[in-house]
Every structure is written in C-alpha cells, then in structure tokens.
C-alpha cells in the first residue's frame, strides 16, 4: 500500500472538519504568498534609485505563517494582545490585509518612506500593531509588562477587559538577557495571561545551530513556574510513528543533529530515501516504512513539524493553563514552503523572479497582480470575515488625567537635596492634587527606600495583584510599611533595570490602550541608567510616556568611588527623542521640573522625561527664590524652560553656567572673582536639552520657541563663558554658540576615586578653584 499525505492527515476527521482544515490551509497559503510578495516587491519590483539593499526576511516570515494563521483565523479574541517577532512583520501585515485592516496601497511599501516599517511598530505602522518589536528581547518581554499594566488599571480604575498577552519570538531571541531578567522576576509567575510561542526553527543569522538545547530551555521555564508545551511533530509523522518501523524513525529523528536534518530538507526524493534511514539497526525498518510512502508524502512527512501542523497547534492553544504563564516550543522549518527552505544561509536571502513565479503557480496567485483577495462567497473569504468580526475592538474612550499643579507653593529653606525633593513632592501632591496623585504609579528595582520613596510608599502602599499580609505591621521598629494590595501605587521589582523600564513603557501606554492615563515614575540609580537606556528608549518609540529618575548621580557620590559614578548621563536627554531631561540644583527647581514633566504624560502630544538628581545637601537660600508672585512665576517658567539667571553682576566680565550639584561651587567662584574685581553672572542650567532645542529653533533648524535664550543669555551680556557640571563637559559646550563667545568647559572625563566631595571635585577639576582659574584665563 502506498500512503499519501492527504489520506494520512484526514483519516480521523469528519467531513466538516476536513473542510474547515482545507479552508484554513488555503488561508495559510495566501498568507505565505502575501508575506513573501511584500518583501519581493520592496526588493525586486520597486524602483531603487540609490541601490542600497532594502532587505526583509522571507524565510523568517515563512516559519511563522502556520503559527500566526492558526492564531488569528481560529483562536484569538478581541481582548488578546500579541507581540510579533521582528522579522515576521510581513506576515502580520498580510494577515491585517486579509482582515480588512490594511489598505492594498501599503503592501508594496515595506521599508519605504512613510510605508510599512521594517519591524512591527505600534506608533508608525498604518495597521493594528499591539507591540513594537525590533530590539531583540525587548518586544518579546513587553506583553509581560503589558499584563501588569492592565492588572494595575483594573485594580485602581474601571476594568478594561480580559485577554491573553502573546509573544511570538524566534528561538535565537532566547539568547537575550532581557528574556531571563523578565522570566525570573517574582511577579511574573502569577501572570496566567502570558503565552509565549517560540518559533524553534533552529537557525540563527548565519548558520544552522548545531545544538539548540530545547530540553534545557524547557527545564528553565518549567523551573520558573511556567507551563511548558512542546510541539515537535505533526499528525502525519505521529501516524507514521505508530506503524511498523515508526519507533526507529522517531529514534532517528530525535537523535539527528539540526544540520543533518536540514540537509535532508534539500534532498531530492531518491537521495532522501537513501539518507533518511541512516546506518545501523534503524536503517532497515525505516527504509521499509518509507518504501510504502509516495514521494509527496515522504516530502511532507519530513516537514511535518508541530509548528506547521494545524492539529498540533490548535490542540496546544486549547491546552493553555490560565493560572500560570505558558510557553509553547513549536518546531518549525525556516523558509517553510519556499525554495530557500532549510538552507543554512536563507536568513536574508530573497527568491528570484523565477522562484516567485513557481511559488505563484503553486499558490494559485499571480506575480504581476500579487494582491488578490479571496473571491466573495468563498469559504476562505467567509473565514476572513468571521475572524475580522471576532477580532474587532471597540476604540478606547480616552480621558485626560487630572491636571497637575504647576507650583505647590512652598519655598524651601535650610539644606536639602534634590533626591529628597522627589519624595516630598509626591507626598505634597497627595494633599494638594489628590486626583492627579491617584494616577501616579512609582516603580523601583529594589531601591525605593534608598531613593527617598519611603514616605510615599507608606502613604499609598505597594501594588500587588492580590492582598498580602504585612507581617511587620505591628513591629514598632519598622519604618517602611510594606502593605501590598491591588490598590497600591508603588510597584517593586527585582534588581533588573531592564524590567523597570519595560514596565514603565507599558504603564505609559495605558492612556492609548485602554483610555486610562497613568503617570509612571521609575527610580533607578543614575550609574545604571545606561543599562536601562535602550529598552526605555524603545518604550518611548512605542508610545510609552513615563518619567525616569536617576539618583544619586555623578562623582558627587564621592565615597562610593568610580564603580558608582555616572559621567555620560547628563547628555542623554539631549540625544533621546521623545524625552525632556532635567538636572535641577535646588529642591524647588526639582518640584517645578517634576510637575511640568507629569503634566506632559498620558496625552497624544505628550512626552517622557528624565530627571537626574543628587544626594548632596545644598543650602536652599542660594536659590534666592523671588517673594513676589509674578517674579516667582517668571522664575518657574524659566526653570522648566531650561535655565535662569541665579546672579546678575552690574558689569559682568564672565558668565558661569553651572548645573545640578555644582551650583554651590559656581556661586563661591563668583564671589571670589568679584573680590578680584571681575564681575560674574551665574546661570543655573536645569535642562541642557531644552536649551539646545531653543538654540536649534532660533536657527530655524527645529520647531519651537527660543525666548529662554533671550532672557537668560541676552546678547548684551554675551561674555566669555565657563560651563561646569558633574558629568561630561560636552553636555554644556554648545552654550558658547548662543552668543559665539570664548568658553572653557569643565566636567568629568575619567573614572572617579573614593574620597570627600572636595577631594573628588579637585581631582576632576570641577571645584571652586578650577572654576576661578578657568574664568581668569578667559578674562585675562
């Protein structure tokens, strides 16, 4: 008896099931064609005047087609959210096109200006994208933080619906550290809505991976409390395993290395019949078994992995345990169904015109008219229509967050640090603006008490999906009260900055996902901001609006030494799109900057902010806050616009522009210069970012106003300039170009040393003596 693939795959199905499977397979074929054609159009068909490679990933898309077709056209509900692996973006666009969510005109615009983005983009693509991906590991973990964000909104505000949070990721993405930082966080084990599906195609960018260690990966997720499902073989192969010689075939396939398996995919039928049985005791039973199969069935059986078998996929989706996270390892073939199938260098390879025409003939489509839909009245068109209706979402009715006051009204005295000001301002908001304060959520990677959030936490409590007993509530010596409940407003994560900013990004999207704006503030040690910068930046790109507070900062951390001293962070805000950076010097400046940043969150035209704070106690009377209300408001506007004149001399010969913790040294230097007969203006810079934007606007290189430059750096006071900050000097170097004056830029350019602030400042040349010396050199 010669067995065919058709008979093997349908023996246990009734007629309606066979028809439904046939329809789903037809949709799968169309999705494969469309996703391949989208990339073909971008590279082979669309004019390319500059000759640069456009790129795209036909093989990486093909390995995901079955998984995604089964999800969208059979399993998903409207409340589900999905993060799609970066290289499968054409599959997502193809599906959206068949669902009526993407206009045909975009299908030829992949990687074109204003067209479909290289990777799924929630903010830039014209069709529905739940999560932006592209930075490997970050997009995959985003649904974890999205699940927490949804639960947080549910716990404090109206329920925003249910649904699973899916991540579709490639096996190579599991190499990323961000994956494991997220998986091991204690909060994740309770998130039953999380489902990851791993496209286990066993290829990386350059090669077939010799040993993918799937068993080890399964064990690691199982140890983290996840449900682990593995789809290795499909129904056709499993049917063969049950026949005489099947046990030998399973042993042979299970023990076969990845490279050998994929080499078999490239064999013609006769060569395959010779190579597949291998040697030794398994050869004869395997040879006898496959002798009963026609060529097409043998060809299909070798490719019948679980990630391409609808029966296996749908069974797995139906087996998801909603009480804990689930990961599905779906074995696939990279390039499945394409001429490049299984080739070790197929990652970025493109089908030729001849191969595209052969594929079109096999799929019943047309290379020259590639975007055909299913005919009206067909079973396939009906399936697409039903899926579109099932997945249709009601747009979120957005609401605005309560207004945040611009000034709480206090004028600090005595000494205080900008880090202390953060916790104090949050507590003040609970009294002065309770509706706005109710929208604030703080996040910390196990540094909440050391960054002065203790009072805030005692006031608002810790967020937890369920209420937990505080066993130290009756301990009189316990200062920080750890009350965990669904209405808490502080989220405490483990020590992982990537997790912190991942959650910040998703908390910052709730205004657009569910119409419930939050005001997220993440607190992290400033030396570790660089570690968190890439995922935070990606969250901003994806539409997440949040405030990142880096504290304590700089070499002002003197006793802690070079290991914990930040140098480059002051300039990050200048360089980061969608973000305003502040480094205030005084408590009141910090309050004003924080309130201004909060007012820009949770809105369509909003943006994120970065505040760099210090633990150095500073005499607050140095701020010389005007008592007159009009003058005070003028000072506030200048503070939040980037700078203000702290001191004006009648006849200045030099200007000292200082930032943050270095203000006391700048003021002391001005006093000493005055004693030498050299008048000095002192400008307190609160945001080099905003000053740079103003300068660009004045030059016609950007949109925006530039009034702050005229008020703080007027041309008639354009004297030689000394800039100084606790960070790299290039951060403020551009200030000299406002009035094109000579300048000396002081700052930190080398690793620090432990010591007192005076010793450390002297070592880096940012002490009072260094400022005075630089001013004398400029005015001599």
Secondary structure, 3 states (H helix, E strand, C coil): CCECHHHHHHCCCCHHHHHHHHHHHHHHHHHHHHHHHHHHHHHHHCCCCCCCCCCCCHHHHHCCHHHHHHHHHHHCCCCCEEEECHHHHHHHHHHHHHCCCCCHHHCCCCCCCCCCCCCCCCCCCCCCCCCCCCCCCHHHHHHHHHHHHHHHHHHHCCCCCCCCEEEEEEHHHHHCHHHHHHHCCCCHHHCCCEEEEEEECCECCCCECCCCCHHHHHHHHHHCCCEEEEECECHHHHHHHCCCCHHHHHHHHHHCCHHHHHHHCCCCHHHHHHHCCCCCCHHHHHHHHHHCECHHHHHHHHCCEHHHCHHHHHHHHHCCCCCCCEEEEEECCCCCCCCCCCCCCCCCCCCCHHHHHHHHHHHCCCHHHCCCCCCCCCHHHHHHHHHHHHHCCCCCCCCCCCCCCCCCCCCCCCEECHHHHHHHHHHHHHHHCHHHHCCEEEEECCCCHHHCCHHHHHHHCEECCCCECCCCCCCCCCCCCCCEECCCCEEECCCCHHHHHHHHHHHCCHHHHCCCCCEEEEEECHHHHHHHHHHHHHHHHCCCCCEEEECCCCHHHHHHCHHHCCCCHHHHHHHCCCEEEECCCCHHHHHHHHHHHHCCCCCCCCCEEEEECCCCCEEHHHHCCCCCHHHHHHHHHHHHHCEEEEECCCCCCEEEEEEHHHHHHHHHHHHHHHHCCCCEEEEEECCHHHHHHHHHHHCCCCCCCCHHHHHHCCHHHCCEEEEECCCCCHHHHCCHHHHCCCEEEECCCCCCCCCCHHHHHHHHCCCHHHHHHHHHHHHC
